[in-house]
């Protein structure tokens, strides 16, 4: 849960590194370069075939499969992009070494 019960909240997955299912992702997205398949929230959803029928489903149960990293990772933090309110808040988090973000990060954690 992102917040106290009764308060709206969510997590926007802005990018992922696709490791499996690349052929299906390429077919859904209609493009070839692996670094462009999932570099943005809309692209992530389209590549993974996520639709409105998945609303409310847990990311910890099928059809989803999420794993924690096996080793510590370096995280970058920055302001969200493409919003007009609360733009200075550090609400954007990602892997420091990732090549899969559509926009680079400005500061490191």
Secondary structure, 3 states (H helix, E strand, C coil): CCCCCCCCCCCCCCCCCCCCCHHHHHHHHCCCCHHHHCCCHHHHHHHHCCCHHHCCCCCCCCCCCCCCCCCCCCEEEECCCCCCCCCCCCCEEEECCCCCCCCCCCEEC
